């Protein structure tokens, strides 16, 4: 058998035990260092992100407010006096810089937010807005995992499983009777009322599900026209003081707000036979009649 070299004898000798203990002690430290280095200094991204996203109602370049009169709306450039402006949204998500969807957990507050749904309320019961309340809500509040984000998605409307319930026993914000059609029709996802030069008695936009199918008392199985629409705002950074703009003037840009189709509700109440809805639905990205839904045509919601 070959003889060991001096160095090999040293490693094999009992006197090498301190070195073994040193290596055993150093190995966990080295692994810890590797794990820390693998994180790339991203530890702060594990901290939850607190969100308070503001929504700003606008009439073009002007702020929306009850008690004001706006001019130049629609195809006739009519005047418009607000009477109501409220809407529901849910399914709020952030988009990571890699394009992944990250759900936002909305904070239940007993008034405006519950179980992932939020009610935005821009009327304050002044002027012609006598149908509403003095209380207002112009933001959603919640949390998301820490990270880098560059986009926002949400759905305007009430999800099917919450849409057909008893409003008299529902909790806030689903207990608003003026935002409810019927147990079959469900809620008004958007209520935007006003009066114009040609329709002084009122032009109303009530968006909600239509042609719903039932099976027994208070059992809705489906709705042919769900009428919920998805919004995506690219480039939205929730850590910057950015806001979501809801532009009423842009929504009505293709509509004649001074006339109403005969034998239909004043304005648009989501009736698939009411052609007054066609230009509005197109600007919401929704399908109407023979026209297919086109999210790219959505012009109502934008990033500030």
C-alpha positions in Angstrom: 0.0 0.0 0.0 1.3 3.5 -0.9 2.4 5.6 2.0 0.5 8.8 2.8 2.1 12.2 2.1 2.8 14.5 4.9 -0.3 16.6 4.2 -2.5 13.5 4.0 -1.0 12.2 7.2 -1.9 15.4 8.9 -5.5 15.4 7.6 -5.9 11.8 8.7 -4.3 12.2 12.1 -6.2 12.8 15.3 -4.8 16.2 15.4 -7.1 17.2 12.5 -10.2 17.0 14.6 -10.3 20.8 15.3 -10.4 21.4 11.6 -13.4 19.0 11.2 -15.2 20.9 13.9 -14.4 24.1 12.2 -15.7 22.9 8.8 -18.9 21.6 10.5 -19.4 25.0 12.1 -18.7 26.9 8.9 -21.0 24.9 6.6 -24.4 26.2 8.1 -23.0 29.7 7.9 -22.1 29.3 4.3 -25.5 27.9 3.5 -27.2 30.8 5.2 -25.1 33.2 3.2 -26.1 31.5 0.0 -29.8 31.6 0.8 -29.5 35.3 1.8 -27.6 36.0 -1.4 -30.2 34.1 -3.4 -32.9 36.5 -2.2 -31.0 39.3 -3.9 -31.8 41.8 -1.2 -35.6 41.5 -2.0 -36.6 41.0 1.6 -38.7 44.2 1.6 -40.9 42.8 -1.2 -42.3 40.3 1.4 -43.8 43.2 3.3 -47.6 43.6 2.5 -48.5 46.6 0.4 -51.2 48.8 1.8 -53.4 50.2 -0.9 -55.8 53.2 -1.1 -56.6 53.7 -4.8 -58.6 56.9 -5.5 -61.3 57.2 -8.2 -62.0 60.6 -9.7 -65.3 61.2 -11.5 -64.9 63.7 -14.4 -66.8 65.5 -17.1 -64.0 65.7 -19.5 -61.5 68.0 -17.9 -63.9 69.1 -15.2 -64.5 67.5 -11.9 -67.9 65.8 -11.5 -70.1 67.3 -8.8 -73.8 67.4 -7.9 -75.3 70.8 -8.2 -73.2 71.7 -11.3 -74.3 72.1 -14.9 -72.0 70.8 -17.6 -72.2 71.7 -21.3 -71.0 70.2 -24.6 -72.0 66.6 -23.9 -72.9 63.9 -26.4 -73.5 64.4 -30.1 -75.7 67.4 -29.7 -73.4 69.2 -27.2 -76.2 69.3 -24.7 -76.2 70.5 -21.1 -76.2 67.9 -18.3 -77.1 68.3 -14.6 -76.2 65.2 -12.5 -78.8 63.5 -10.3 -76.8 60.3 -9.3 -73.5 58.6 -9.8 -72.7 55.3 -8.1 -71.2 52.0 -9.1 -70.0 48.6 -7.8 -66.8 46.9 -8.7 -65.0 43.7 -7.6 -62.2 41.2 -8.6 -59.5 43.8 -8.0 -56.0 42.7 -9.1 -52.6 44.2 -9.6 -50.3 43.2 -12.5 -46.7 42.5 -11.7 -43.9 43.8 -13.9 -43.8 40.2 -15.3 -47.5 40.3 -16.2 -48.8 38.0 -13.4 -52.1 38.8 -11.8 -52.0 39.4 -8.0 -55.3 39.6 -6.2 -56.0 42.6 -3.9 -57.7 41.8 -0.6 -60.2 44.5 0.0 -60.6 45.6 3.6 -64.1 45.0 5.0 -65.2 48.3 6.6 -68.9 47.8 7.4 -70.0 50.5 4.9 -68.4 50.5 1.5 -66.5 47.3 1.2 -67.5 43.7 2.0 -66.2 40.3 0.7 -64.2 41.7 -2.1 -66.8 44.1 -3.4 -66.8 47.9 -3.2 -69.4 50.6 -3.8 -68.1 53.9 -5.1 -70.5 56.8 -4.4 -69.9 60.2 -6.0 -73.2 61.9 -5.1 -73.7 63.9 -1.9 -77.5 64.5 -1.9 -77.0 68.2 -3.0 -78.5 69.8 -6.1 -80.6 67.4 -8.0 -79.0 64.4 -6.3 -81.9 63.9 -3.9 -82.1 60.2 -4.4 -78.8 59.4 -2.7 -77.0 60.0 0.6 -74.7 62.7 2.0 -72.0 60.1 2.6 -69.5 59.5 -0.3 -66.8 57.0 -1.1 -64.2 57.6 -3.8 -61.6 54.9 -3.1 -60.9 51.3 -2.5 -58.8 50.2 0.3 -57.0 46.9 0.7 -53.7 45.0 0.8 -51.5 43.0 -1.7 -48.3 41.1 -1.4 -45.2 43.2 -1.7 -43.7 43.5 -5.1 -43.2 45.6 -8.2 -46.5 46.4 -10.0 -47.2 48.1 -13.3 -50.9 47.6 -13.9 -54.4 47.4 -12.4 -57.4 45.2 -13.3 -60.9 45.1 -11.9 -64.5 44.2 -12.9 -67.3 46.7 -12.8 -70.5 45.1 -11.6 -71.7 42.6 -8.9 -70.6 39.0 -9.2 -73.4 36.6 -10.1 -73.3 34.8 -6.7 -74.0 38.1 -4.9 -76.2 39.7 -7.5 -79.5 37.9 -6.8 -80.2 38.2 -3.1 -82.7 39.9 -0.8 -81.6 43.5 -0.6 -83.7 44.0 2.6 -81.6 41.6 4.5 -78.2 42.2 2.8 -75.4 43.9 4.6 -73.6 47.1 3.5 -72.8 47.9 0.7 -75.4 45.6 -0.8 -78.3 47.0 1.2 -78.9 50.1 -1.0 -82.5 49.7 -2.3 -82.0 52.4 -5.0 -79.3 50.3 -6.6 -81.5 47.2 -6.8 -83.9 46.2 -9.6 -85.4 43.0 -8.4 -84.3 39.6 -7.1 -84.3 38.3 -10.7 -82.6 41.4 -12.3 -80.3 41.9 -9.4 -78.3 45.2 -8.8 -77.7 48.2 -10.9 -73.9 48.0 -11.4 -73.8 51.6 -12.5 -76.4 54.2 -11.7 -75.8 57.5 -13.5 -78.8 59.8 -13.7 -79.0 63.4 -14.9 -81.2 65.7 -16.9 -80.4 67.3 -20.2 -81.7 70.2 -22.4 -83.8 67.8 -24.5 -84.8 65.4 -21.6 -85.5 67.7 -18.7 -87.4 64.9 -16.9 -84.2 62.8 -16.9 -81.7 60.7 -18.8 -80.8 57.6 -16.8 -78.0 55.1 -17.3 -78.7 51.9 -15.3 -76.3 49.1 -16.1 -77.2 45.6 -14.9 -77.8 42.0 -16.0 -80.8 41.3 -18.2 -82.8 38.4 -19.5 -82.1 36.3 -16.4 -83.4 32.7 -16.2 -85.1 31.4 -13.1 -86.0 28.0 -11.7 -88.4 28.4 -8.9 -89.0 31.3 -6.5 -85.9 33.5 -6.0 -83.7 31.1 -7.9 -81.8 32.7 -10.8 -79.7 30.2 -12.8 -78.2 32.4 -15.4 -78.5 35.7 -17.2 -78.2 36.0 -21.0 -76.6 39.4 -20.7 -74.3 39.6 -17.7 -73.2 43.2 -18.5 -70.2 43.2 -16.3 -67.1 44.6 -17.9 -63.4 44.3 -17.3 -61.0 47.2 -16.9 -57.3 47.1 -17.4 -55.0 50.1 -16.7 -51.5 49.5 -18.0 -48.7 51.4 -16.4 -50.6 51.9 -13.1 -48.3 52.0 -10.1 -50.2 51.6 -6.8 -47.2 53.1 -4.9 -47.5 56.4 -6.7 -50.2 59.0 -6.2 -52.1 57.9 -9.3 -55.9 57.9 -9.6 -58.5 56.1 -11.7 -60.5 58.5 -13.7 -64.2 57.8 -14.6 -65.0 60.2 -17.5 -68.7 60.7 -18.0 -68.2 62.9 -21.0 -66.2 60.3 -22.8 -68.8 57.7 -22.0 -71.6 59.8 -23.5 -69.5 61.1 -26.5 -71.4 59.0 -29.1 -74.9 59.4 -27.6 -77.7 61.9 -28.3 -78.7 62.7 -24.8 -81.6 65.0 -26.0 -83.8 62.3 -27.5 -85.1 59.0 -26.3 -86.2 55.9 -28.4 -90.0 55.7 -28.3 -91.5 53.2 -25.9 -88.3 52.7 -23.9 -87.1 53.9 -20.5 -85.5 57.3 -20.6 -81.9 57.0 -21.4 -80.4 53.5 -21.2 -81.5 50.9 -18.7 -79.7 47.9 -20.3 -82.7 46.8 -22.4 -81.1 44.9 -25.3 -83.8 46.3 -27.6 -83.1 50.0 -26.6 -80.8 51.4 -29.3 -80.0 54.3 -26.9 -77.8 51.8 -25.1 -75.7 50.9 -28.2 -73.1 53.8 -28.1 -72.9 53.6 -24.3 -72.3 49.8 -24.3 -69.6 50.3 -27.0 -67.7 52.7 -24.8 -67.9 50.3 -21.9 -66.4 47.5 -24.0 -69.7 45.5 -23.8 -71.5 43.7 -26.6 -74.9 45.0 -27.7 -77.3 43.6 -30.3 -75.2 42.1 -33.0 -72.0 43.8 -31.9 -69.5 41.7 -30.0 -67.9 42.9 -26.8 -64.6 44.8 -27.5 -62.7 45.6 -24.3 -60.3 47.8 -26.4 -63.2 50.2 -27.1 -63.7 50.9 -23.4 -63.4 54.7 -23.0 -65.1 55.4 -19.6 -62.2 54.4 -17.3 -58.6 55.6 -17.7 -55.5 56.2 -15.6 -54.9 59.8 -14.6 
